[in-house]
Amino acid sequence: MKQVMHKAIMAAVVATGITSCSQNAITGRSQLSLYNETDIQSMAAQQYTQFLTENKVVSTSANKDAEMVRRVGTRLTNAINQYYTQKGLTQELEGYKWEYNLVDSKEVNAWCMPGGKIVVYTGLLPISQNEAALAVVLGHEIAHALAHHGNERMSQQAVAGIGQQALQVAIANKSAAAQNIFMSAYGIGSNVGALLPFSRKQELEADHYGLIFAAMAGYNPQEAIPLWERMKAASGGAAPPQILSTHPAEDTRIEKLKELMPEAMQYYKPVK
């Protein structure tokens, strides 16, 4: 039975892949992308607004941490705009209306949805410890969004689950099923079932470009090494940080970061 199901899924992947694979403008990798980016950004904006109304947002006017999140986000946005302009790919940022919010929660987490909708949880700050490390985390999360990893995960889930056509209808109708798949793909909240895992390839891409974006924003990308060492230490308890449910922090990741560091440092210009 499993073999039959596997063959059916693979056949669906082949059938949809013929018309639904696209080359990512930044990574150059071919991806399964069943959904229109405009539709995903629209759902992201809706879910982001709902999330903020249901959670305690920390005011930037009364809290230095919230001000720091906004500052880091703004600097990363400027760096990303610069990077995409240099590559002649500004059209890839169409529809992005960046927002950065700090949410009062003990969860060790942060995420970025398509369209630049970013949330940092206060529980992450004791582990990030400094502005540069926070920039590395946000650069990583933003890179996932810019590389369309969520679209890719949703597409894979669709092929393996209810199928391309059915989920396309669900997306268009903004059904509860589609919203749950969307939220599990982007790691929003923890009450929507199991989060869809990132692949090693997606993680490496996010690390790669996240380091570059942080460096271009004037943050030392070398802060990534002690950051992920602290993440690893934090995962030693009974309940690892929520962010690690989709972002593995094994030793091999730290070694990969060290390999990526020379390239990232070429982009690093400290802000005076």
Steps between C-alpha positions, in 0.01 A plus 500: 500500500783739589669426169179577310458827690863591442467435126182710488670789676803481274275494194324811629834670561610425144167611353487827694874561469476529123295818528559609860875511549670838492856620539560713806647834394754515785599139567470384138343175622195347334206482744153351505276809522129436463381833637499854377721723715234774501243260647744384767589857593131582531444208736815597692374855555167367624654246736757752625232751593299230676808378687581849626145554627513170691841555660661768714706727276772696681491873423812648342432834669523350848744212467864498390486136388208572267689803368804276440289248303368782282852640453650163403211433264535838332874456447446151356231632267733770369774242447265264316375781276864582421589136431204445267569828321860398440379170354241672279220313680296776664184357344541199732415726795172615346221494756734504800373736769738440786376487859697410813335429834616369837245276671497432874544124525739260673528306175848501348390578148495742207359478150452690176205451267485589129466871449742576785273436801738439792444404863760454775401344833646650818611148599759508222683807633675333798656255252579745222647733769612772259387693194737327255383153602137609464586628151638155414175335614281745310723484194457123504121523536471766230715288267251213539223733384698652213607155380131397494566206730149525646343477155721200432398328825131571440532364146666181623230463765232544236645236270539254787161582651184634343652570158586808299158588358314453829740715697508769232122528543545503878759778476274707276211457744725555804361185660594389851697206359703727277564742785622218724740377233615859448564553871675167541722583202601836646516399866235741628392411850522153649138386497463401136654155517849391397707762321619405155877443522750685287731284291877515547524675164250768609680546831835545329348755260348694790829494693693606190290802403406586857869551582542719191198715585614545862851592384370751244287654776819570695479212749793265557391164353751320723245540780318207335745250651451581871129555429447146375719365778260666745207355302657158529544543875139616535381185322653280768196527729175306495334748263728645228430851369209518258724645230704178504198294392568615144859623539729215607804613700730199465879535495508462121303824468762694693770349280307607189469852640877511542537398135261777391664766716782615265248594230271674749790701642564646155166679534563621856547872549450600865264789559678784675 
